[in-house]
Structures are given as C-alpha cells and as structure tokens.
Amino acid sequence: MNFAEIFVNFGGVVFGGLGVALAVIMPGIGSARGVGLVGEATSGLMIEEPEKFGKSLLLELLPGTQGLYGFVIALLAMGQLYSTMEIAHGLFILMACLPIAFVGWKSAIFQGKVAAAGVSILAKNEQQTTKGIIFSVMVETYALLAFVLSLILLNSVTF
Amino acid sequence: MDRLDFTQGVVRTRVLEKKLLTFGTLERLIDAGTMDEAMKILKETDYGSSFSLLTENNDFETILFAELKRSFQIMDDVSPDSSIVNLLRLKYDYHNLKVLLKEIILDKDFSHLYLPIGTMDIKQIKTFILNENLQDVDPPVRAAIVEVLTDYKITRDPQRIGIILDRLYIYHFLKIIEAIKSPLFIEYAKAMIDFINVRTLIRVKRQKKDRKFLEEVLLSKGNIEKEKFLHSFTDSIDQIIRNFRNEKIAKGLIPALQSYKETNRFEDFEKEMDNYLIKLIREAKHIHFGPEPIFAYLLAKETEMKNLRIILVSKANEIPPQMVRKRMRESYV
C-alpha cells in the first residue's frame, strides 16, 4: 500500500486524530505557560508573605482552565473517530478543534500575565485582590467562547 | 533580556516597597523634638532591629550604610539579572576609583573614604595599577584609569580626577542602560545628563572658567544639545531659565534653577533634580514585567537614606523642623 492509498483509505481518521491532538497540545502549552508565570509571581509572594497562599491559589488556577477546555473537546472529538471515516469527516473534526486549540493557547498566556499582575495587587493591597481576579476572568470569556463554538461545531453536522 | 523573567522579582519588590517609610512617618520624624524621640519612632519601622543596636546616638551613619548595603544584597537575591543592581552600584565603584586614584597620585591614605558597596574589588585594582598590569580590569574601568593617569601626567592637576571620572561614570552608566533596552531607564539617564549639564553650566560660570573648559566638561547624549549650553554661557541665570523653558525636563529644571537663583546653593538645585528623577521613576509602579521596579526600589531606598540622614543630622545639631522640611527629598511611595 503506497502513501496515496493510505491517504485515501485512512485520511479521515488521520485528520480527525490531528484535531484531537491539537486540541490538547495547544491549550495545554498555553495553560502551562500561564500557570507557570503566575506560579513564579506567587512564589515570589510566598517568600515574603506565605499567609497569602489561599488567595493566591485562585489567581494561580485561572489560566489553567484553557487546558481543561481543550481536553474536553479532544475527548468529545475522539468519540467520533473510527478507522474508516471519510476524509471530509476527519477534516471537519480538525476544523472543529481549531477554535479552542488557538484561542486556548494564546488566551491562557495573556490570562497568565493579567493574573501575575494581579498578584502584585495581592502583595500591596490585599483588600483589592478581587479586582485583579475580575480582570483576569475577563480574558477567560474568549477562551470560553472558543470552547462553546468548538463544542457546537462538533455536534452540528452528522456524517 | 526577557521581561517575564522578572515576574517573581517584581512581586517580591512590591512586598518590600510596603516597608519603605511613608510620608507620615517622615513627617513625625521631622517633628520629633529630640534624637531620642526620633529613635523611638524609627524603632517602630523596618529599621527597628538595626537601630535598636545603636548605643551611641551619633553613630547612625554606620547603621544607615549597613541598611543600604543590606538592601543591595536583598535585591541581588531578588533580581534575576545582576546588571540591574550593578547599575546602581556603579556610582559607588566610581567613587571608590576616585578615592583610589587620588590615593595613588597624591600618595596619601584615604582608606576611610571607601564605600564597600560597589562591584569592584578595589584592593585588587590597586595592585593592578601599582604593578602596571590592567589586563584583568573591566574594559571601561581600565580605560578610565588610563585616561586619568595620562591626563595627570600632562596637567598635574589632581582636581581633574573627579571631573574625568564623573563624566566616564555617566557614559558607563548609559552604556549598561542601552544594553538593557528599557525606555524608562533611557529617559532617566537622559534627564540625568541634562540636569548635570545645566549644573555644570552654572558651576563653570560661578568658577569663572572659560568656554573651552565648559565644552570639555559637558556631557553628550542628553536630550539637550551641547551647543545650547555653550550658547547660554554668557547669559544671566534669568536668561538661562528662559532658554530652557521648553525642554522636556523643564518641569523639574525651572524650579531647580529658580531655587538656585534664590539661595545660590547647589544643594537646592540637586534637591529639585532628585525630585524630578524620582517622580520619573515612579512610572515603575505600573510596570509588572521587567527590571524597572527593582531599579526603582533601590533608588527609593537611596532617597530614603538621604532623607533619614538629613533628619538625623539635623536632630543631632538641633536644626528646627521647618529648615529640615526644605531639604527633604520627595520619596518614591
């Protein structure tokens, strides 16, 4: 069996698989970067004021959700994969995964930056920390929109 | 340099900033009737532990210096890039170099004047100079030493040591800043150069030196062209104020020149200069990723030390509070 034959016979599942992989890989990288950045900031705070651990945890977790969204989309897309699926079906699954893959990736990093800046509020003015959390949650909106769209796309067309 | 590398350091700096003396505490210190009262107030602050070691009231200089040294050590630990802290250590390096070269040229012992807070091992440099082997010295410092020594051979004027090193210090400072690529630092350095040039202009006029000398001692690379200072050479102080009215630093420069005009004291000019620069660096409060907050903290600490010294010296000499208030620098917080 040559490459062209593999492409014709199994192209669908290969593209579908690529979509699944991207939905996990990209938001995963973004979330790791975001959580890592906030982790650096909060550990700086822990050196001086370890009693603020509880409040800092919320900021720390915020950029982590994108990875979770990507994982959920990947699981749902994986459920639709089968070895003999058509190329068009596979490509469609890939497309459906793209919104969360890209938006999840970048938004996690941006959210991480806002949350890390929020740690400065926690450091200097503890009473106002909620404001930092709200600013950070604003970024979450766009990850959530992408997640919802990926979810709808996956279930919108039946092959 | 990746700005995000400073994330942890910035948060730590934010916590340390909270321990800087507030306006209220400084006011209470100024109004304190005696040295003992001032000490009581200081013991409630971050300086508590160091000042409680003080036995004789007048030895606060040692403690202030130890505190400054401690701040630098903390920041060495906080900053992921040593060049930021070393940038502020540079002026102590050049101070030490000045003392060292005067020692060598005048063959006297000034060892009590050294400030052991810089990056250079001054004893080692002394050995290098005496052995006439400068290979292992940092190139800009090596160039500075060579320039001072050659200049002294020609002019035989020890006063020029300070003049040359002050100029080379600024250029070295600017060179490090250019490598860091922070717009705020560049603005800071350029404003500093402009202020120093104006100060040089009025100083040269006061010392009745000639235009050629002014041209030599003026610094380049500031916002204001060198020519403008040379054109103002024959002008009166009022005319100088008018000449520089529209410059970028005018907001600080005009009050500085005006208070110099009133009192004829360079300290008053320098106070306004310090105030302008600390206001400029306050921008760092809004920067969350980058080296600026670390630089600003150390600058704030230096200003705080300056203010504490003014207060404590005046307490020791029983100078009334209103006089002290006039000399106080604006603080960072």
Interface residues (C-beta under 8 A of the other chain):
Chain A: L37 E40 A41 T42 S43 G44 L45 I47 E48 E49 K113 A116 A117 V119 S120 A123 K124
Chain B: L4 T7 Q8 G9 V10 V11 R12 R14 V15 L16 E17 K18 H288 F289
